[in-house]
Amino acid sequence: MRVLVAEDHVELADSVARVLRREGMAVDVVYDGMDALEHTSLIDYDVVVLDRDLPKVHGDEVCSALVRQPQHARVLMLTASSTIADRVEGLSIGADDYLPKPFAYAELVARIRAIARRPHTALPTVLVRGELRLDPAQRIATRAGGRLPLNPKEFAVLEYLLGADGRVVPAEELLERVWDEAADPFTTTVKATINRLRSKLGDPPLIETVPRGGYRI
């Protein structure tokens, strides 16, 4: 899952990013609305965690711009206000969910995963291919009933390949969707992660390498 955190409180933004990365998400961080608009115009995010009171461009304007896009990212709006009227106003401009500050990180993660599963992603709650089963909400992957000891990036790559439903996924696409903008585009990290994942999935092999194409399950 590719997530943008747009929050002007630097310590909070960086803390949220660390938590989401531990959950296997690829996270970019911006600290004002102008930078948020620039990032969302260049990168297709699954979810934008959006502080309502951003400087330069207000969070409401950012949200309105996002919902005008044909396949826009889901928006989880954050605010220091917890009044019902404020929540209704935030939802009325197109936010998919609303979370008042302060919040528990566990709830934030759960809400991000929940809105990411809503239609237009069109992915089932549990991904299954033969004896392989992956539950994104519970963060559990099994093969033939045995739990797979995957780290967050391995889990995310497996989730993305299963979600592609047999389509060949280029390494560049995996790098864009599973890693964040800090990733070196010339790195071999995708290949290394695929190799570790193959080893943990066991035999017979499940991940196919398509020459000059990419990978598929």
N, C-alpha and C positions, 0 to 999 in steps of 0.2 A: 504494500500500500504506500503511495506517495502522498505525503502530507506537508502542507505549508502552515507554519505557525506565524501568525502576524500579531505581535504583541509588543507595545512600546516599553513595557517594564522588562528591562534586559535580563535581570536575574530570573524572573518568572519564565520568560520565553525560553531561556537556555535550559532551565530546569525541566520544563515541559518537554523540550526536545530530547533531553537525555532519557526521560521516562519512556517516551514513544519509541526511541531507538532501541531501548532494551526489550521492547515488545516486538521488535523485528520490522518496524516501519522505517521507510526512508523519509527523512525530515529535513526540510529547509526552513530557515528562520529569517524573518524580516522584522523591522522595528517601526515601520511607518506605512501609511496607506499607499503612498506613491510607489514604494518598492513592492508592496503586495500586488498592485495592479500590473507592474512590470513583470514580476515573476509569473503571475497567472496568465499573462498574454503569451508567454514563451513555453510554459510547461503545463502539461495536463495533469493536474492534481486530482486525487480521489476525494480528499477532504481538505478544507481550509479551516483551521482554528483561528477565528477572527475576533480580536478585541474590538469592541464597538467604538471605543474612544481613542482611535489612532490619530496621531498627528499627520500633518500635510494633506492627507485625504481621509475624511472621516470613514469609520468602518461601515456606516450605512451606505455610503456611496460605493465603497468597494463591493459590498454585498449585492447592491443593485446591478453593478456592472457584471458581476459573475453570473447572476441568474439570467441575464440577457444572452449569454452564450448558449449555443444549441446543446452541447453536452457538458454543462457546467459542473464544477466540483460541488460536492456537498459542503454546506457551510454550518459549522458549529460556532455560534456567537458567544463570546464571553463579555461580561459586564460587571461593574462594581455594584450596579443597582439590582435589587432583587424584587422590585415591585411588579405586580401583575401587569399593570399598564405598560411598563417598560418591556416586559417579555412579549406581550401581544404585539407591540410596535415592532420589535425586532423580528418576530416571525412573519409579520405582515409584509415586510420588505423582501422576504424570500429566504430567510435563514431556515435551515432544516431542523435545527435544535438550538437550545438556549441554555447556557449554564452560568449561574451567578457566581461571582467570586466572594469569599474563598471557596475552593472546591477540592474534593478528594481526587487524587490522581487516578485511583482505581475507577471512579465514576467517569472521569474524562475519557479514559481508554475504552470503557464499555460503550459510552455514547458515540465515540468515533467509529468503533466497529459496527455499531447498530445502524448508523446512518449510511455507512459505506455499503451495507448489504441491501439497501433499499433499491427498488427498481430504477433502472437504467444501467446498473451494473449487471443485473440479471444473473447473478451467481447463486447457486443453491446454498443453503445454510451449511451443509456438510458436503465436501467434495469427495467423490468416490470414483475410482478407476480400477476395476477388477478387485484384487485383494488389498489395494491401497486405499486408505481412508484418512481424510484430513478434516479436522474440526477447527476452523479459524477462531471461533469464540472461546473454546476451551483450550486452544493452543496445544492440541494433541494430534499427532500423526501416527498411524499404525499400519503395519503390513501383516496380513494374515493373523490379525489379533494382537500382534506383538508391538509394543510401543517403540517408536523410533527416537533415539537420543539426538535430536536436532538442535543446533544453536539457532538464534533468531534469524540470521541471514539464510541459512539452509532451509529453515521452515518457510521463509518468505519466498524463496526461489521455487520450492516445491508447490506452494500455494499458487503462485503465478502460472507455473506450467500446467497444473491441473485445471486452473480457471480458463486457460487457453483452449481447452477441450479438443486436443489433438492438433491444433495449429502449430506450425513451426515458429518458434519464438527466436528472433535474432539475439545474439549476445548483447548488441547495442541496446535493444529494447529492455532486456533484463537489467542492464546497468542503469538505465534511465528510471525504471519503475521500482526497483528494489533498493538501489543505492541513492544517495542524495547528491546535490550539486558539488559536494566536496570530493567526490570520487574522480580519480584520474581516468579520463577516457581511453588511455592507452594501457591501463592496468590489465593484469591477467587474473584479477580477482574473481571474475565470473567463471572462468575455466577452472580455477582452483576450487571454488565453491561447488561447482557441478561435480568435480571429481570426488570431493568429500561426500557429497550427497549420494552419489552412485555407490560408494563404499558402504554407507550406512543403510541404503535401501536393500542391499544384498542381491542375490541371484534368484531367478533370471533377471538380467538388467531391465530396468524400466525406462530410463532416459536414453533416447536415441539422439545421436549427433547427425545432423543433416549437413553434408559438405556444402560450404558456401551459403548455408541457410541459417542454421542455428540449432535449437534443441526442441524436442517434443516428447511428451509422454503419450 
